[in-house]
């Protein structure tokens, strides 16, 4: 009994290591970013809650320069920060000026939209949802046309100039601001 349990634990540990080894920061590997790693960018909307300070709490949008204007805290550069980093920035700004020990929570209300173009029924702009992958993005856009390639798509990541060709797979994640292009197949 204990040998079998030990083997299961060892197999689970080996699987976790194998999965972690697959993660990379290569921009041509679109399946690596998780919602916990999503960074704020212009167009994202956040809700800031300062515990016990209702007048400092509210909904805010990251402006085109990457700033977020908050009462008393001023303008904080939020572009490129995660939720946790944004909480720390706001807390530090309020602590240095007005509050002794501010407790700040940041929630993302909505990320910037993603785009599906090319050989889909309804190309256009769509709201981002957590866990979105290439196949679900194509489905949201009404599915592929009869001329569409069924093996690969091109994804241009937000903020990058070059696009990467990736397989049409549920393991390839779509991130906020991405442009997914479904090409025409060759007969």
C-alpha positions in Angstrom: 0.0 0.0 0.0 2.7 2.5 1.0 4.9 1.7 -2.1 1.9 2.3 -4.4 1.2 5.6 -2.6 4.9 6.6 -2.8 5.0 5.8 -6.6 1.9 8.0 -7.1 3.5 10.9 -5.3 6.7 10.4 -7.2 4.8 10.3 -10.5 2.9 13.4 -9.6 6.1 15.2 -8.7 7.7 14.1 -12.0 4.7 15.3 -14.0 4.9 18.7 -12.2 8.6 19.1 -13.0 8.0 18.1 -16.7 5.2 20.6 -17.0 7.3 23.3 -15.4 10.1 22.6 -17.8 7.8 23.3 -20.7 7.2 26.9 -19.7 9.4 29.5 -21.4 9.4 33.2 -21.9 9.9 32.9 -25.7 7.4 35.2 -27.4 6.8 32.6 -30.1 5.5 30.2 -27.6 2.1 31.6 -26.9 0.9 29.0 -24.4 3.2 30.2 -21.5 1.4 33.1 -20.0 -1.1 32.5 -17.2 -3.7 34.9 -15.8 -1.6 35.4 -12.7 1.2 36.8 -14.9 -1.0 39.2 -16.9 0.3 42.7 -16.8 -1.7 45.9 -16.9 -1.7 48.0 -20.1 -3.5 50.9 -21.5 -7.3 50.2 -21.8 -7.5 47.8 -18.8 -10.0 48.7 -16.2 -9.3 48.0 -12.5 -11.2 48.3 -9.2 -9.1 49.6 -6.3 -10.4 49.0 -2.8 -8.6 50.8 0.1 -9.9 49.1 3.3 -11.8 51.6 5.5 -11.5 54.4 3.0 -14.5 54.4 0.7 -13.6 57.8 -0.8 -10.3 56.4 -2.1 -11.8 53.3 -3.5 -13.3 53.0 -7.0 -13.1 51.9 -10.6 -10.2 53.3 -12.7 -8.9 52.8 -16.3 -5.2 52.7 -17.3 -4.8 55.7 -19.6 -2.9 55.8 -22.9 0.3 56.7 -21.1 0.0 53.8 -18.7 -1.0 55.9 -15.8 -3.8 55.5 -13.3 -5.0 58.7 -11.5 -6.1 57.9 -7.9 -7.5 60.2 -5.2 -4.7 61.4 -2.9 -2.2 58.9 -4.4 -1.9 60.9 -7.6 -1.0 59.3 -10.9 0.7 55.9 -10.7 2.3 54.3 -13.7 0.4 51.0 -13.9 1.5 49.8 -17.3 3.5 46.6 -17.1 2.6 45.8 -13.5 0.8 42.8 -12.2 -2.2 43.1 -9.8 0.1 42.5 -6.8 2.7 45.0 -8.0 -0.1 47.6 -8.5 -1.4 47.0 -4.9 2.2 47.6 -3.6 2.6 50.8 -5.6 -0.7 52.2 -4.4 -0.1 51.2 -0.8 3.4 52.8 -0.8 2.1 56.0 -2.3 -0.8 56.3 0.2 1.5 55.3 3.1 4.1 57.9 2.3 1.6 60.7 2.2 -1.7 60.1 4.0 -2.3 56.7 5.7 -0.4 54.8 8.3 -0.9 51.3 7.1 -3.2 51.2 4.0 -4.7 47.8 3.0 -5.1 48.0 -0.8 -6.8 45.4 -3.1 -6.7 45.6 -6.9 -9.1 43.6 -9.1 -9.1 43.7 -12.8 -12.6 44.4 -14.1 -11.7 44.0 -17.7 -8.6 43.6 -19.8 -8.2 45.2 -23.3 -10.0 43.3 -26.0 -8.5 40.7 -28.4 -9.0 40.6 -32.2 -9.8 37.8 -34.6 -9.2 38.5 -38.3 -9.1 36.6 -41.5 -11.1 33.5 -42.4 -13.7 33.6 -39.7 -17.5 34.2 -39.9 -17.4 37.4 -37.8 -14.0 39.0 -37.7 -13.6 41.8 -35.1 -12.9 42.9 -31.6 -14.0 40.7 -28.7 -13.8 41.1 -24.9 -11.0 39.1 -23.2 -11.9 36.2 -20.9 -9.6 34.3 -18.6 -8.5 30.9 -20.0 -9.1 31.9 -23.6 -7.3 29.8 -26.2 -7.0 29.8 -30.0 -9.9 27.4 -30.6 -12.3 29.3 -28.3 -11.3 32.6 -29.9 -12.2 31.2 -33.3 -15.5 29.9 -32.0 -16.3 33.3 -30.4 -15.7 34.8 -33.9 -18.4 32.5 -35.3 -16.1 29.7 -36.4 -13.9 29.3 -39.5 -15.1 29.8 -43.0 -14.9 27.0 -45.5 -11.7 28.6 -46.9 -9.9 28.7 -43.6 -6.7 26.9 -42.7 -7.5 24.3 -40.1 -3.9 23.7 -38.9 -2.3 27.0 -38.1 -3.0 30.6 -37.1 -0.9 33.7 -36.7 -0.8 35.5 -33.4 0.6 39.0 -32.9 1.1 39.6 -29.2 0.2 43.0 -27.7 3.2 45.3 -27.9 5.2 43.1 -30.3 5.9 44.0 -33.9 6.2 40.5 -35.3 3.6 37.7 -35.4 4.2 34.0 -34.7 2.6 31.1 -36.5 1.2 28.6 -34.1 -1.0 25.5 -34.3 -4.7 25.7 -33.9 -4.8 24.1 -30.5 -6.6 24.5 -27.2 -3.1 24.6 -25.5 -2.2 27.9 -27.2 -3.5 30.7 -25.0 -4.8 34.1 -26.3 -3.8 37.1 -24.2 -5.4 40.6 -23.9 -4.7 42.7 -26.9 -3.6 39.8 -29.1 -4.5 39.7 -32.8 -5.4 36.2 -34.0 -5.3 35.9 -37.8 -6.8 32.8 -39.5 -5.3 32.4 -42.9 -6.8 31.0 -46.1 -5.9 27.4 -46.8 -4.2 26.4 -50.0 -6.0 23.8 -52.0 
